[in-house]
Amino acid sequence: MPKYPRLRSLKAINRVMEQYYVKRKLLARLKPVAYVTSGAPVEILEAMGVLTLYPENYGALCGARREAVKACAVAEAAGYSQDLCSYARAHIGTVMRPGEAPLGGLPKPNLLLCCNNICGTVLKWYEALADHYDAPLFVLDVPFQRGAQPEPHAVQYVAHQLQELIGWTEEVTGLRWRPKKFRQVLELSNEAVSLWREIRDLGMHKPSPINAPDLFVAMAPIVALRGTRQAVEVYRGLKEELEERVAHGIGAVPGERYRLLWDNIAIWYRLYRFFRPLMDAGACFVTDTYTNAWAAVEPIDPDDPLPSLARTLLAVFINLDLETRSRIVADLARRFAVDGMVMHANWSCKPFSLTQTDLRAALREEMNLPVLILEADMCDSRRYNEKAARERIAAFLEILG
C-alpha cells in the first residue's frame, strides 16, 4: 500500500490538546469552568480567567476514539432521540455515566455560554446541561444573515449582548473585567486566525502540502485555544513544516492527480480510513468548508472590539444564506483550483446539510463541477455504510478520470 508523509506538527498539536484536557481538569478546582459552543466569543471568557471547555470538541474526541456510539446509546436510553446531533448525544451520555467517559469526562461547569450562530440544537442541549448541573446559562442570540455584510442593527444587537455577557460573567464568577488583558487576548486570537488562514492557503500550491484529514486534526487549537499563546506557537510550527514541504515539492498525496473540496464536518470515526481510497487514486482534499469557518473572518479590531467581535459572530458560515454560502464555496473552488467536491450529508448537522442539493446544483450550473453527496454521520458510526460509500467513491473517481 502507498505510504503518505505524516506531519510532525500534528503530534505536537495532539500533545497540546491532551494537556488542555488534563490541565483544565486540575485547574477546575481553582477557577470557574464554562462550557461554551464553538461559535461563542471565547476571547471574553479567556480575558477574565474563566476556564473554557467545548462539549462539541469533546463529542468529536468521542467519535475519533470510537466511543461515541456507546455514549449515544446511554442518552437514547434516557429518552434522547437518535435523530438528535451525535455531539449532543455523545456528550450527554458521558455526563450520565462519567465513569465510562473518555478522559473521565469533562469537569462540572460553573456557568454555560451558548451562542446560536451554529445551530438551534445547542440551545436545548445547553438548557439540559444547565438543568442537570444547576448552573447559570447565558444565551447569545445571533440573527441569521441574508447577505455577506451584516446589517448595522444586527451588529449593534449582538455587541450589546456582548457587553451584557461581560457584566453577567462578573456577577456569576466574582471575576473582574480586564480591558488590557482582553486586548492581549484579541491580539493572540487575531494572530492564530491569521496563521490558520495562511496554513489553509498553502493548499493552493500544487501539489498541496496538506490534506483535509490533516486540517481536521489541526483545527482543534483554533477552536479550543483561540486567544492563547499555545495556539500561536503550534500554528507557527505547522506553517513552517508546510512551507518546507512546498519548497521541496512534497505533497500530502504523492502523485497528486485530483484536487478536491470537502463540505461539512469530518467523519471522525473514519478520519483517515475514509479518505484512503481517494488518496490511493491520487485525490487530495486541498480545502474544505468546515475548517474554513475559522479562517474566513476579519481580524477583530482591538480599538473597537465588541462591534468587531459581533461582526465575526454574525459571519459564521452556517449562519449565512444559501446565496452567500454558494459564493464562498465557489470562491474556494476557484482559488484552490479543485476538480470536484465531496459533500458529507451529515445526519447530525442539519444546518450544514440541508442546503447541499441546492448548493450542488448551483456549482454544477456555474462551474460544471462534479459533486458527490455521501450520507454518513460525524460521530455515530451506525449511520455509516462502508460498502455503499466505497461504491459511490469508485463511481465518483471514474467521473473525475
C-alpha positions in Angstrom: 0.0 0.0 0.0 1.2 3.5 -0.7 2.8 5.4 2.1 1.9 9.0 2.8 4.1 11.5 4.6 2.9 12.4 8.1 3.1 15.9 9.5 5.3 16.0 12.6 3.5 19.1 13.8 0.3 17.1 14.2 1.9 15.2 17.1 2.7 18.5 18.8 -0.9 19.6 18.3 -2.2 16.3 19.7 0.0 16.7 22.8 -1.2 20.2 23.4 -4.8 19.1 23.2 -4.2 16.2 25.6 -2.6 18.7 28.0 -5.5 21.0 27.5 -8.0 18.4 28.9 -5.7 17.3 31.7 -4.8 20.8 32.9 -8.3 22.1 32.8 -9.5 19.2 34.9 -6.8 20.1 37.5 -7.4 23.8 37.3 -11.2 23.4 37.7 -10.6 23.1 41.4 -9.2 26.7 41.4 -11.0 28.5 38.7 -14.6 28.7 37.3 -15.3 26.4 34.4 -17.5 27.4 31.5 -19.0 25.1 28.8 -19.1 27.1 25.5 -20.3 26.4 22.0 -17.7 26.5 19.2 -19.2 29.8 17.7 -19.1 31.7 21.0 -16.9 34.7 21.9 -14.3 32.7 23.9 -12.0 35.7 24.0 -14.2 37.4 26.6 -14.0 34.5 29.0 -10.3 33.9 28.3 -9.6 37.5 29.2 -11.5 37.1 32.5 -9.6 34.0 33.6 -12.5 31.6 33.1 -11.6 28.0 32.0 -13.4 27.1 28.8 -14.4 23.7 27.6 -16.2 22.7 24.4 -18.7 19.8 24.6 -18.7 19.8 20.8 -14.9 19.2 20.7 -15.3 16.5 23.3 -18.0 14.9 21.2 -15.6 14.8 18.2 -13.0 13.3 20.5 -15.5 10.6 21.5 -16.1 10.0 17.8 -12.4 9.8 16.9 -11.9 7.3 19.7 -14.9 5.3 18.6 -16.6 5.8 22.0 -19.5 7.9 20.7 -22.0 5.1 19.9 -21.8 3.7 23.4 -22.3 7.2 24.9 -25.1 8.0 22.4 -26.9 4.8 23.5 -26.8 5.9 27.1 -28.5 9.2 26.1 -31.0 7.4 23.9 -32.0 5.1 26.7 -32.8 8.2 28.7 -35.1 9.5 26.1 -33.0 11.5 23.7 -33.9 10.8 20.1 -31.4 9.1 17.8 -32.2 11.9 15.3 -30.5 14.4 17.5 -27.0 15.7 17.0 -24.4 12.9 17.8 -22.2 15.5 19.5 -25.0 16.3 21.9 -26.0 12.6 22.5 -22.4 11.6 23.0 -21.7 14.3 25.5 -24.9 13.9 27.4 -24.3 10.2 27.6 -20.9 10.8 29.2 -22.5 13.3 31.6 -24.8 10.5 32.7 -22.0 7.9 33.0 -18.8 9.8 33.6 -17.0 6.7 34.8 -17.2 5.3 31.3 -16.3 8.5 29.5 -13.1 9.1 27.6 -10.6 11.0 29.8 -13.0 10.6 32.6 -15.4 13.1 31.1 -15.4 16.9 31.4 -15.2 18.7 34.8 -18.5 20.1 36.1 -19.3 23.6 34.7 -19.9 26.6 36.9 -21.5 28.5 34.0 -22.6 27.9 30.4 -22.3 30.1 27.3 -24.4 29.1 24.3 -24.3 31.0 21.0 -26.9 30.1 18.4 -24.9 31.0 15.3 -24.1 27.4 14.6 -27.4 25.6 15.1 -30.6 25.5 17.2 -29.7 22.2 18.8 -27.2 23.8 21.1 -30.0 25.8 22.8 -31.8 22.7 24.1 -28.6 20.9 24.7 -27.3 23.6 26.9 -30.6 24.0 28.7 -30.4 20.3 29.5 -26.9 20.8 30.8 -27.8 23.8 32.8 -30.7 21.9 34.4 -28.5 18.9 35.1 -25.7 20.9 36.8 -28.0 23.6 38.2 -25.6 26.1 36.5 -26.4 29.6 35.1 -26.7 29.8 31.3 -26.2 32.8 29.1 -27.7 32.5 25.6 -26.1 34.8 23.0 -28.7 35.3 20.2 -27.1 35.9 16.8 -29.5 36.7 13.9 -29.4 34.7 10.7 -27.7 36.7 8.0 -29.1 37.2 4.4 -26.1 38.6 2.7 -22.3 38.8 3.1 -22.4 42.1 5.1 -24.3 42.1 8.4 -26.9 44.9 8.9 -25.8 47.6 11.3 -28.7 47.0 13.6 -27.7 43.3 13.8 -24.1 44.3 14.8 -25.4 46.7 17.4 -27.8 44.0 18.8 -25.0 41.4 19.2 -22.5 43.9 20.5 -25.0 45.0 23.2 -25.3 41.3 24.3 -21.5 41.0 24.5 -21.5 43.9 26.9 -24.2 42.2 28.9 -22.1 39.0 28.8 -19.2 40.7 30.5 -21.4 42.0 33.3 -23.1 38.7 33.7 -19.8 36.8 33.9 -18.6 39.2 36.6 -21.7 38.7 38.6 -21.7 34.9 38.3 -17.9 34.3 38.8 -16.9 37.2 41.0 -14.1 37.9 38.5 -13.4 41.4 37.2 -13.3 42.6 33.6 -9.7 43.3 32.5 -9.6 45.5 29.3 -5.8 45.3 29.0 -5.9 41.5 29.2 -8.8 41.5 26.7 -6.7 43.4 24.2 -3.8 40.9 24.6 -6.2 38.0 24.1 -7.6 39.6 20.9 -4.1 40.1 19.5 -3.3 36.4 20.1 -6.6 35.4 18.7 -6.0 37.5 15.5 -2.5 36.0 15.2 -3.8 32.5 15.5 -6.6 33.1 12.9 -4.1 34.7 10.6 -1.7 31.7 10.9 -4.6 29.3 10.4 -5.6 31.2 7.2 -2.0 31.0 5.9 -1.8 27.3 6.7 -5.0 26.6 4.8 -3.9 28.8 1.9 -0.8 26.7 1.4 -3.2 24.1 0.0 -3.3 26.3 -3.2 0.1 25.0 -4.1 0.5 22.1 -6.5 1.0 19.6 -5.1 -0.8 20.5 -1.9 1.3 20.0 1.2 -1.8 19.3 3.3 -4.9 17.2 3.0 -8.3 17.6 4.7 -7.9 14.9 7.3 -4.7 16.7 8.5 -6.7 20.0 8.7 -9.4 18.3 10.7 -6.8 17.2 13.3 -5.0 20.5 13.2 -8.1 22.6 13.8 -8.6 21.8 17.5 -6.4 24.7 18.8 -8.2 27.4 16.7 -11.4 26.3 18.4 -10.4 25.5 21.9 -7.3 27.6 22.4 -8.0 30.7 20.4 -6.6 33.7 22.2 -3.8 31.8 23.8 0.0 31.7 23.2 -0.2 27.9 22.7 -2.4 28.2 19.6 0.0 30.7 18.1 3.1 28.5 18.8 1.7 25.3 17.4 0.5 27.0 14.2 3.8 28.7 13.7 5.4 25.2 13.8 2.8 23.7 11.4 3.1 26.6 8.9 6.9 26.2 8.9 6.7 22.5 8.2 4.2 23.0 5.4 6.4 25.7 3.8 9.2 23.3 3.9 7.1 20.8 2.0 6.2 23.4 -0.6 9.9 24.3 -1.0 10.8 20.7 -1.7 7.7 19.9 -3.8 6.4 17.3 -1.2 2.6 16.7 -1.5 0.3 15.3 1.2 -0.7 12.8 -1.5 2.3 11.8 -3.7 1.5 11.9 -7.4 -1.5 14.3 -6.8 -4.0 13.8 -9.7 -7.2 15.3 -8.4 -7.8 18.3 -6.2 -11.0 18.1 -4.2 -13.1 20.2 -1.9 -14.8 18.7 1.2 -18.0 20.1 2.6 -19.3 19.6 6.2 -17.9 18.2 9.4 -15.4 15.3 9.4 -16.4 11.6 9.7 -14.4 11.3 12.9 -14.5 7.5 13.4 -13.2 7.0 9.8 -11.0 10.1 9.6 -8.0 8.7 7.6 -9.6 5.4 6.7 -12.4 7.1 4.8 -10.0 9.2 2.7 -7.6 6.3 1.9 -9.3 5.0 -1.3 -9.4 8.6 -2.6 -5.8 9.2 -1.7 -4.8 5.9 -3.3 -6.3 7.2 -6.5 -4.3 10.4 -6.3 -7.0 12.6 -4.8 -6.1 15.3 -2.3 -8.7 17.4 -0.4 -6.9 20.7 -0.7 -9.6 22.7 1.0 -12.9 22.4 2.9 -15.8 24.5 4.2 -15.6 23.2 7.8 -12.1 24.4 8.9 -12.5 27.4 6.6 -15.1 28.8 9.1 -12.2 29.9 11.4 -10.2 31.4 8.6 -12.8 33.4 6.7 -13.2 36.1 9.3 -11.9 39.6 9.5 -9.4 40.4 12.3 -11.0 41.8 15.5 -10.3 45.4 16.0 -8.7 45.9 19.5 -9.8 49.6 19.4 -13.4 48.8 18.7 -13.6 45.2 20.0 -17.3 44.4 20.7 -18.8 45.6 17.4 -15.9 43.9 15.6 -16.4 40.7 17.5 -20.1 40.9 16.8 -19.4 41.0 13.0 -17.3 37.9 13.3 -20.0 36.0 15.2 -22.6 37.0 12.6 -20.3 35.8 9.7 -20.2 32.1 10.7 -20.6 30.0 7.6 -23.8 28.2 8.6 -25.3 31.4 9.8 -25.4 32.7 6.2 -28.0 32.4 3.5 -27.6 29.9 0.6 -26.5 32.6 -2.0 -23.7 33.8 0.2 -22.6 30.2 1.0 -22.6 29.4 -2.7 -20.3 32.4 -3.4 -17.9 31.3 -0.6 -17.8 27.7 -1.9 -17.3 28.8 -5.5 -14.5 31.1 -4.4 -12.8 28.2 -2.6 -13.2 26.0 -5.7 -11.6 28.6 -7.9 -8.8 29.7 -5.6 -7.7 26.2 -4.8 -8.3 25.0 -8.4 -10.4 22.0 -7.5 -11.5 19.3 -9.9 -14.5 18.1 -7.8 -16.3 18.2 -4.5 -17.5 15.7 -1.9 -20.3 16.7 0.4 -20.9 14.9 3.6 -24.7 14.7 4.1 -24.3 14.7 7.8 -27.3 13.2 9.7 -26.4 15.1 12.8 -25.7 18.6 11.4 -28.9 19.9 9.7 -27.7 23.5 9.1 -24.7 22.2 7.2 -26.5 19.6 5.2 -30.0 20.8 4.3 -28.7 23.2 1.6 -26.4 20.7 -0.1 -28.6 19.7 -3.0 -29.2 23.3 -3.9 -25.5 24.1 -3.5 -24.6 21.2 -5.7 -27.0 22.4 -8.4 -25.5 25.9 -8.2 -21.9 24.7 -8.5 -22.8 22.4 -11.4 -24.5 25.2 -13.3 -21.9 27.9 -12.6 -18.7 25.8 -12.8 -19.7 22.4 -14.2 -18.1 20.9 -11.0 -18.6 17.2 -10.3 -20.1 16.8 -6.9 -20.6 13.7 -4.8 -23.0 13.7 -1.9 -22.4 10.9 0.7 -24.7 10.2 3.7 -23.0 9.5 7.0 -22.7 10.9 10.5 -19.9 12.8 12.1 -19.8 10.6 15.3 -22.5 7.9 15.1 -21.0 5.0 13.0 -24.4 3.3 12.9 -25.3 5.8 10.2 -22.3 4.8 8.0 -22.4 2.1 5.3 -18.9 1.2 4.3 -19.8 -0.8 1.2 -22.1 1.9 -0.2 -19.6 4.6 0.5 -16.8 2.7 -1.3 -19.0 2.0 -4.3 -20.0 5.7 -4.7 -16.4 6.9 -4.2 -15.3 4.5 -7.0 -18.0 5.8 -9.3 -17.0 9.4 -8.5 -13.4 8.7 -9.3 -14.5 7.3 -12.7 -16.2 10.6 -13.4 -13.1 12.6 -12.4 -11.0 10.3 -14.6 
